Amino acid sequence: MDRAIFSEIQDFIIRSKVHSILLVKGARQVGKTYAVEAVLDRVDLPSTRINLERDITTRDRIDRSVDFDDFTFLLKSSFGFQEDEPQIVFIDEAQESSKLGSYVRFMKEDWKNKKVILTGSSTSRLFKKGQRVPVGRFASIKIGPFTFEEYLRFFDKGALLEAISICERKPPSELIHQNFLEEYDRYLEIGGMPQVLEAVKNGENYNNIRTALILSQREDFISKTQIEDAQLFDECLIAVANHVGSPSKYSDVSGSYHYTKKTMSVMANWLLVLEVHRQGSDPNKGDFLPKRYVYDIGVLRHYQNRPFQNVSILDASQPELRTYLGGVFENAVLIDLEGRYFKQGPITTWKAGRTSSNEVDFVIARDDCYIPIECKASLRVTNRTFVNVKRYLEHSKQEIGYVISAAPFQRFDTKSFKLINFPVYMSSVI
């Protein structure tokens, strides 16, 4: 089960000279442990591997340690840690320790010839209240569910993968385009959780596997937070799923404002809910509601109250179907973009003003520019499809803007702007 993120982890181990500590973030069950261990098995370096969720004894000893020297002694006595030898220290589920976060800065300062990899859902869980986050002392990457391109690779769809690589030079035929959309339909239904994909490949009931994963997530969330109302876990995900692609309100959840706000905040910290904050043209008047999305497209579909069952992208000629599929499109595209642009900074959305209809779904930072992206569940695009993208470019003095849709690859360049429509199955090349 090879993944694109493997190369980033390997580059950190072999080539990184700036950082010696890597924090691998991601929701539970997306494959963080598998990814790190797969890379460690490939590189020719000794490693110390500790899982603080399984190894309760070690976790307890770390939490009872007096200082960093005490912690280092524990690794020497129990795990064969060699202080001055080249070595990788992999601590899985690092956030389970209440003390480990306070030692991160010393790992960089005191451990020579070491690379340290810590996994966790977020820095807020690793660095507990009162602990200083050592800004600049570590690098971060994010692992999410499988993207569509990874999904194709997992199911050995080599012909389609090859077609993606040449789509910009030679737009696919109608037959190939339809084949892509049919496969993307299947991806939107299954999602990208590794265990779910394994179940599909093995001919098992993947819905049962996904339900079991959701139950595990819920139990873990309730047991490790101060949220007492277990029903809020599901109600928050239902609200996000049913309003995906629209500004998200706490009133969408059938619960008290105080507990809903607290639960939604924790779910965002756990990366179960993805938040995209909206920005306006006037920074002094940017008090907009955020847009929220679900961490996996299959889990999104699980929680949605669907007005239309088994709707295909190929049916998106009717306005009501495009509205329904538009939010699903956005969610899938965001999962793809987050994994690739995580290090560039947060992905945002833009709205010209509180009463304005001019807005774009996502704005990504790439190199020295910002690129607006509009998602449209439409089988056909025209110049008019780029109206909001062009408004953003006019405001921001940028040149490049994208639409992601169900239509084939097309360019709509003008004298001032480079405008490109990417079919949704090509979002990985943006």
N, C-alpha and C positions, 0 to 999 in steps of 0.2 A: 504494500500500500504506500507507494511513493507519493510525496507531496512537494509542492513548490517551495514550501517554507524550509525544507531540509537544507537547501543551499545557503540560506541566510544563517542558519544555526552553525553550519560547517564553516562558513566564512568568519563568523565570530571566533570560533575556536582556533582556526588556523591563521587568519590574517589580521584580526583586529589588534591594533597596537594602542588605541585610544582608551578602550574600555576592557576591563578584566571581569566584569560582572554583567550577566545578561538576565533580565527578567522576562520570562515567557508568560504572557497573559492569555486569557481565553476562558470562556465559560466551561463548566465541567462537562466531560464526556466528548469534547471536540477533538481530542487526540494529542494533548500537550505532552503527556508522558511518553506515548508511543513515538512521537516525532523526535524528542530529545534522545531517547534510548536508541532509536534507529541510527541517528547520526553518531552517537558515541561508539556504537558497534563498528562503524566504518573507519573512524580515525585511529591512528596509531599512537594513542596516549593512554596512560593508566587513568582510571577514574574511580572516585569514591561516590557511591550512589546511596542516597537515603530517601525513604518515603515517609514523611512525618504523619501521614494519615494512617498508614499500616503499622509503622514502628512507634507504638505509643510509648514504649520505654525510653527510647532515644529522645522523643519529643519532651517527655517529662524531665529528663536529665538536662536538656538544653534550657528549659524554662527555670530549672533550679540553679543553673550556672551563675556564678557571681559576676564574671566579667568575660571579655573576649579571650583572655588567656585560658580561662577555665573551659570555654567552649572549644578552643584549639586542642587542649589536652584531651578532651572527650573524643575528638576525631582521631587523635594519635593513638589513644589506648584502645578504641573500639573498632576503628575502620582502617587502620594502617596508613593514616594520613602522614605524608612526608613533607615537612614544612618548606624545605628548600628545593624540592624536586619538581620538575614539570608535571602537572597533574590537573585533571578536571574534577571539580567538586559539583555534583549534581544533587540538589536538595529539592525533592518533589513535594508539592503541596506545602510550600514553605510558610504559607499564611496560617497553618495550624499551630505554629509556635507563637507564644505571646512575647518571646524575647528575641527571636532571630532578626527581626527588622532592625533592632538597635545595633546589631553587629555588622550590618552590610558595609558601612563606611570603613570599618577596620579591615574587612576582607581585602579591599582595594589597597589600603595603606600598608598592611603588615604582611600579607601573603605574597611572596615573590614567585614568579614562574607559575602562577595559578590562573586558571579560568574557572569562574564560578557561574553556574546556571541555576536559577531559582524559578520554579513555576508557581503560579498563583493566578487567581481571577483578576486581581487588581492591586495596585500599590496601597490602596486604602485598607485592604485586608492584611497585607504584609506588615505595613508600618502602622502599628496600633496607635490609639489616641495618646498623645503626649510624646511619641517618638518622632524625631526629626527625620524627614525624608531627605536623604543625601543627594540632592539635585546635582546632576552632572557626573555622579559617581558610577552610574550604570547605564547600559543600553537596554532598550525594550523592543520586543516584537510581539505581535498579536497573532494567535492561531484561531481561526474560525472554522466553521463547517466547510465541507468541500465546496469549492466554486464549480460552476458548470464545466469549465475546462478540466478541472481535476476529476469531476464526475465522468466525463468522456474518457479520460485516461484510465480510470478505475474499471470501466466496463469495456475497455479495449476497442474504443471507437476510433481507430487510427485514421480512417478515411475522413471523418469529420474534423479531427484535429488538424490534419494536413490541409483541409479546405479552409479552416480558420486562418492559417498562416498566409494564405495567398488571397484572401478575400479583398484586401485593400488594392492589390494589383489587378485582380480579375474578379469582379463581383460574381457570386455563385448563380448558377442557373435557377430557374423557378423550381425545378425538381429538388435540387440540393437545398435551396432555401426552405422549402416545405419540410424536407427531412430534418433540418436543423430545428425548426419550430416544433415539430412533433416530439423530438428528443427533449427539447427544452420544456415542453408541457410535462413530460414524465419527471424531469428534474424538479419542477415546481411542486409536484405532488409528493415526491419522495423526500426532497430536502437533501442536506449534505452531512448529516451526522454519521460518523464512520460505522457504528454498529448497525445502523439502519441500512446502509449501503451493503454491508456484509450480508445482512439478512436477505436483501433482494437478490444478491449474487448466488446465495445458497438456496434460493427458492422457498425461504421461510416467510411467515406472515410479518412483514415489516411494520405494519400498524401496531401489532402487539409489542414489538421491540421498542418502537417510539414511545408508546404509552408507558412502558416500564421505565424508560429513561426519564420521562417527565415526572413520574411518581418518585423516582430516586432524587431528581433535582428538588422536588417539592419537600421531601422529607429532610434532605440536607439543609435546605434553606431555612426551614422552620426550626430545626434543631440547633442551628448555629447563629441565629439572629435573635433579636428581642421581639420579633413579630409574633404575637400570640394567636392571631386569627389566621388559621391555615387556609381558610377560604379566600383570603385576599390574594394569595399567590396566584390562584387561577383567575380571579376576577380582574387582576391587573393585566394578565396576559390576554384575556378575552377582550378587554377594553382596547389594548394596543392593537391587537389583531383586527378588530372590527373598525378601527379608525386609522389604520395604517395609511400613510401618505397624507394625512390631514393633521392640522395642529392638534396636539394631545392635551386634553383637559383632565384634571383630577375628578371632575364631576362625571366623567364617562364611566367611572368605577362606582359600583353600588356599595359604597361603604363610607365611613366617616372621613372627612377631609384630612384630619390629622394623621390617621393611620394609613390612609391611601398614599398621602405624600411621603410618609416615612418608608412604606413598603416599596413604592416606585423608585425612591432614591437608592435603597439597598439593592434592588434588582438591577439598577443601572450600574452600581458599583461591582456587582457580581457578573456583569456583562451578559445578563439574561435579557435585558432591554437595552437597545441601542438608541441613544439620544443624539439628535442633530439640532443644534441651536440655530435659530433664525436671526439673520442680521439684516439691517436696513441700510438705506443709502445715507441716512443721517444717524451717526453713532449716538447722538443724544436722544434719539427717539426710537430705540431698538428694543423696546420691551415687548417682544413677541413670544407667544407660546412655542415651546420646542415641538419638533416632530419626533415621534417614537416608533421604533421598529422592533421586531422579534429577532432573537439571535440566530434562528435557523428557519429557513423557508418552510420546511416540513412541519415544524412546530407551529409556525404561523397558520398554516392551513388546518392543522389539528384544532386550533382554538377559534378559528373564524366561524361565524354563523353565516354559512354560504347561501345566498339566495338562489344561486345556480349551481347545480352539481355537475361535476365533470366538464366544466367549461374549458374549451381549448383556445389557445392563442389564435388559431385559425378561424375562430368564430367571432373575433373581435371587431367585426364590421358594425355592430350595433352599439350606440352610445352607452347604454346601461352596462353592457359587458366590458367596454373599455374602461369605464369608471371603476368597476369592480376589479378588473385585472391591473389597472394602473398602480394601485398601492402594492399589489403583490410584486409587480415588476420592480418598483422602487426598492422594496425590501431586499429582493435578490441582488439588485445592482449594488446596493449599499454594502452587503456582505462581501461582495467581490472587491469593491473599492477600498473598504476598511483594511483588508488584509494587505493591500499593496501600497496604500498611501498613509498607513498608520504613523510611520516615522516622519512624514512631511508636516504633520500637524492635524488638528481636528477637521473633519469634513463638516461644512456648514451648509445652510440654505439661505437664500436671499429673497427679500421682499422689498419693493421700492418704498412702500409706506404703508401705514396702518389701513388706509382705505383703498390702496392701490391693488389692481388685479395683476400687476407685473411682478412675477416671482419665478424663480427657478428652483428645481428640486435639490440639487447639490452644487456646491462650489468646492473644488479640490485645489490644493496648492501643489504645483508641479514646477520644479526648477525655480525660475524667477518670475513665474506668472500664476494667475488664478484662472481656472477654467470652469465655466458654468456648464451644468449638465441637466437637461430636461428629459424626463422619462415619459414616454407616450405608448400606451398599449394599442397601437394603431398599425394596420397593415400597409398604410400608405402615408407618406409625408410629402409636404410641399414647402415652398418658401415661408408660407404663413405659420408653419409648425415652429419656426425659429423666432417668432415675434418676441417672446420673453427673453430668449437667449441674447438676441440683438440688443434689447433694452439694457440688459446687464452689461454687455460689452461697451455700449455707449456711455453708461455711468462710470464704469471702471477703467475705461481707456485701454482695455485688453483687445486681443485680436482673434482668439480661438474659442469656439463654442461648439458643444456637442448636443445632439439629441440621441437618445437610446430608445429604439422602438422595435416593432415586429416587422418593419419594412426592410428591404435589402439595403446594403451599403450604398450611400450616395453622398456626393459633395454638392453644396449650394454656396460656393464661395462668391463673395462680392469684392468690390474694390477695397473695402475697409476691413472685411472680416473673412476668416476661414471657418466655414460652417460645415460640419460633417454629421451625417446620420449613421450611427452604428446600429446594426441589428443587435438585439439583446444578447444573442449568443456570442457576439464579438466584444462584449464589455471588458474582457480580460486584456485586450490589446490597447486600451485607452491609456 
